[in-house]
Amino acid sequence: MGLGRGPMSTEKSDTRKPLPDRLSLDPRSPYFDQDVLAQGVGIRFNGVEKTNVEEYSISEGWIRVAAGRSRDRHGNPMTLKLSGKVEPYYEGGDEGNGPGEEAEA
């Protein structure tokens, strides 16, 4: 997804926090959660894995993605809000639920 591009945690999956309904990469956002992001979060949007997601909301059914390399006047990336089915997951988790598994079949 883009969320959680930091170092992967080596903790057991039993200690992982449940994924929040809403999560943001921006440290100034009230929806920023460093503990969850450090574990590596991936996003499937309408069945397609996305790697450029800046923020998501499961209940409202949207993601915010960077709009190219454009920046606003404060230096933050310009984003587009896309609506659809949002499926977050922890990267490097269960072997059977990986997004690339369909390619082998």
Backbone bond lengths (Angstrom), bond angles and torsions (degrees), N, CA, C in turn:
res aa  C-N    CA-C-N  psi(-1)  N-CA   C-N-CA  omega(-1)  CA-C   N-CA-C  phi
1 M - - - 1.419 - - 1.498 110.44 -
2 G 1.146 127.94 -42.04 1.443 124.17 -164.45 1.500 108.69 115.64
3 L 1.288 116.21 -31.27 1.456 118.98 173.66 1.510 107.48 -77.65
4 G 1.303 118.24 129.74 1.450 121.07 176.85 1.510 113.73 81.70
5 R 1.296 118.65 43.03 1.456 121.88 178.78 1.523 111.64 -80.11
6 G 1.313 119.15 0.00 1.453 123.00 -179.19 1.510 111.33 -73.58
7 P 1.345 116.80 -173.45 1.459 119.80 -179.49 1.519 111.52 -63.09
8 M 1.310 114.72 142.11 1.459 120.16 -179.52 1.521 109.59 -75.27
9 S 1.287 117.21 142.67 1.455 122.45 177.69 1.520 109.28 -83.54
10 T 1.325 116.72 145.36 1.456 120.51 179.05 1.522 111.37 -99.15
11 E 1.327 117.54 12.86 1.456 121.47 -179.53 1.520 110.30 -70.35
12 K 1.327 116.40 156.66 1.457 121.44 177.04 1.522 109.74 -65.39
13 S 1.327 116.33 153.16 1.455 120.31 -179.82 1.534 111.53 -67.30
14 D 1.367 117.39 -16.57 1.461 120.42 178.49 1.529 111.38 -66.11
15 T 1.325 117.42 -27.23 1.462 120.84 -175.82 1.526 112.66 -91.83
16 R 1.307 117.73 0.46 1.469 119.89 -179.56 1.516 110.65 -70.24
17 K 1.348 114.10 139.39 1.457 119.73 174.41 1.525 108.66 -74.87
18 P 1.323 117.61 149.20 1.471 118.15 174.45 1.527 109.54 -63.79
19 L 1.317 116.04 145.97 1.461 119.53 -179.67 1.520 110.06 -66.12
20 P 1.336 117.35 134.16 1.466 120.12 -179.32 1.524 111.60 -72.75
21 D 1.331 115.96 161.08 1.461 121.71 177.76 1.525 110.36 -65.14
22 R 1.323 116.54 -32.20 1.462 121.49 -178.69 1.515 108.88 -138.08
23 L 1.340 116.84 136.51 1.458 121.66 -176.98 1.522 108.89 -145.49
24 S 1.344 115.94 142.15 1.454 121.53 -178.31 1.522 110.39 -132.02
25 L 1.334 116.64 150.85 1.460 122.43 174.52 1.521 112.34 -83.85
26 D 1.312 117.73 -19.02 1.469 122.51 -176.02 1.523 110.82 -76.66
27 P 1.345 118.22 116.61 1.473 120.39 -179.57 1.525 113.91 -60.70
28 R 1.332 118.15 -19.73 1.471 120.91 179.00 1.525 112.79 -82.06
29 S 1.327 117.21 -10.65 1.456 121.74 -177.84 1.529 111.15 -79.63
30 P 1.334 117.58 145.25 1.471 119.77 174.88 1.534 112.01 -69.20
31 Y 1.325 118.20 -11.47 1.467 122.76 -179.07 1.528 112.16 -99.14
32 F 1.316 118.02 10.10 1.464 123.24 177.29 1.522 108.94 -79.10
33 D 1.352 117.53 131.85 1.466 122.08 178.55 1.526 108.08 -139.38
34 Q 1.332 116.65 99.91 1.457 122.24 -175.93 1.528 112.21 -61.22
35 D 1.336 117.64 -37.62 1.465 120.97 -178.36 1.530 111.57 -61.43
36 V 1.318 116.99 -43.02 1.472 121.11 179.57 1.526 110.19 -70.65
37 L 1.330 117.78 -42.92 1.459 121.13 -178.26 1.525 112.01 -64.74
38 A 1.322 117.69 -33.99 1.465 121.60 -179.00 1.529 111.76 -65.69
39 Q 1.320 117.57 -22.87 1.467 121.33 -180.00 1.525 112.11 -83.25
40 G 1.324 117.79 -9.56 1.458 121.60 179.40 1.512 111.80 84.67
41 V 1.320 116.70 109.76 1.462 122.28 -178.34 1.523 108.64 -117.10
42 G 1.320 116.37 133.26 1.454 122.14 175.21 1.521 109.47 -112.49
43 I 1.330 116.10 158.54 1.467 121.14 -179.46 1.519 109.49 -131.32
44 R 1.322 115.41 130.92 1.462 122.26 167.20 1.515 106.14 -106.22
45 F 1.333 116.32 124.67 1.456 121.95 -179.53 1.516 107.82 -119.48
46 N 1.337 116.04 116.36 1.466 122.56 -175.66 1.532 110.88 53.36
47 G 1.340 116.14 38.42 1.454 121.71 176.88 1.515 115.84 83.60
48 V 1.348 118.21 0.52 1.459 122.27 -178.52 1.524 108.70 -115.74
49 E 1.340 116.50 131.80 1.461 120.13 179.20 1.529 109.58 -71.26
50 K 1.334 116.32 129.84 1.461 122.33 178.53 1.519 109.44 -112.67
51 T 1.325 116.66 139.39 1.459 121.07 -179.56 1.527 112.89 -114.82
52 N 1.321 118.08 -2.54 1.460 120.84 -176.62 1.533 112.53 -114.77
53 V 1.322 117.42 30.13 1.460 121.73 -177.24 1.524 109.87 -81.69
54 E 1.325 116.97 129.65 1.464 122.89 177.92 1.532 111.39 -94.11
55 E 1.341 117.03 -31.71 1.465 121.93 -177.06 1.525 107.94 -159.09
56 Y 1.345 116.33 152.08 1.459 119.27 176.09 1.520 110.63 -143.74
57 S 1.337 115.90 159.40 1.453 123.45 172.36 1.525 107.34 -140.47
58 I 1.344 115.38 118.69 1.464 120.01 -179.26 1.527 110.60 -72.02
59 S 1.336 116.86 -49.41 1.467 120.48 -174.59 1.525 112.68 -64.92
60 E 1.342 116.95 -35.09 1.460 119.92 179.58 1.521 112.00 -88.29
61 G 1.340 118.18 -11.86 1.458 122.49 175.02 1.514 114.38 69.88
62 W 1.345 118.22 49.33 1.459 120.52 177.45 1.519 111.43 -146.88
63 I 1.346 114.08 159.64 1.461 122.20 171.33 1.516 108.20 -131.87
64 R 1.314 116.76 156.42 1.463 122.39 171.84 1.520 107.24 -112.42
65 V 1.334 116.19 125.49 1.457 121.57 179.10 1.517 109.67 -119.44
66 A 1.327 115.27 150.33 1.458 120.64 178.36 1.525 109.46 -66.12
67 A 1.333 116.62 137.30 1.463 122.49 179.99 1.523 108.42 -95.36
68 G 1.315 116.05 80.83 1.463 120.26 -178.75 1.518 111.21 66.42
69 R 1.313 115.88 -141.53 1.465 120.87 -179.77 1.520 111.86 -102.98
70 S 1.326 117.44 11.61 1.464 122.12 -177.97 1.517 111.47 -65.88
71 R 1.319 115.61 144.83 1.469 122.30 178.17 1.519 109.14 -127.44
72 D 1.350 116.22 150.67 1.452 119.29 175.09 1.532 108.97 -84.81
73 R 1.314 118.00 -176.28 1.468 120.62 -175.10 1.530 112.98 -69.54
74 H 1.330 117.44 -12.43 1.457 121.30 178.15 1.528 111.84 -97.98
75 G 1.330 117.32 0.09 1.456 121.76 179.33 1.517 114.77 89.23
76 N 1.320 116.91 4.38 1.465 121.15 178.30 1.528 109.70 -84.97
77 P 1.341 117.57 149.73 1.469 118.73 179.19 1.527 111.58 -64.79
78 M 1.321 115.98 140.30 1.465 121.11 172.96 1.517 106.66 -72.84
79 T 1.334 117.08 139.69 1.461 120.37 -176.65 1.522 111.49 -126.94
80 L 1.321 114.58 156.02 1.452 122.98 173.53 1.518 107.66 -115.66
81 K 1.326 116.75 139.76 1.460 121.81 177.66 1.521 108.20 -99.30
82 L 1.348 115.84 117.37 1.462 121.50 -179.41 1.517 109.41 -111.18
83 S 1.333 117.01 137.28 1.461 121.58 -179.58 1.520 110.71 -102.75
84 G 1.339 115.08 142.56 1.455 120.71 179.12 1.520 110.55 164.14
85 K 1.341 116.60 -165.57 1.453 121.90 -178.93 1.533 109.58 -83.50
86 V 1.340 116.68 123.14 1.456 123.29 -177.65 1.523 109.17 -107.93
87 E 1.348 116.85 125.55 1.460 122.53 179.34 1.526 109.64 -128.02
88 P 1.335 118.80 95.75 1.465 119.86 176.56 1.525 111.03 -81.96
89 Y 1.330 116.46 153.74 1.465 121.71 177.82 1.527 108.06 -154.24
90 Y 1.323 115.36 158.91 1.457 120.34 174.32 1.518 108.74 -82.80
91 E 1.332 117.91 130.93 1.457 122.42 177.96 1.511 109.91 -71.82
92 G 1.327 115.90 145.83 1.451 120.54 178.73 1.513 113.24 72.07
93 G 1.309 117.00 21.78 1.468 121.74 -178.38 1.503 111.54 -86.81
94 D 1.320 116.77 -130.94 1.461 123.27 -176.72 1.523 110.69 -60.69
95 E 1.333 115.17 138.95 1.458 120.98 -179.14 1.529 111.99 -67.40
96 G 1.332 117.93 -34.31 1.455 121.72 -174.75 1.522 114.56 -77.97
97 N 1.333 118.75 -12.64 1.468 120.82 -174.69 1.513 112.99 -110.31
98 G 1.330 119.28 15.86 1.447 121.87 -177.72 1.521 111.54 -69.67
99 P 1.342 118.22 146.08 1.463 120.63 -177.79 1.527 112.43 -68.65
100 G 1.338 119.58 -22.70 1.452 121.03 -177.75 1.510 113.36 -89.80
101 E 1.320 119.06 3.65 1.458 121.88 -174.48 1.536 112.06 -66.69
102 E 1.306 119.05 -31.20 1.464 121.16 -178.60 1.516 111.98 -65.08
103 A 1.340 118.65 -24.88 1.463 121.89 -176.61 1.532 111.49 -67.40
104 E 1.338 118.45 -26.72 1.460 121.28 -179.23 1.522 112.48 -79.13
105 A 1.314 118.43 -25.16 1.466 121.88 -174.75 1.505 111.85 -77.49
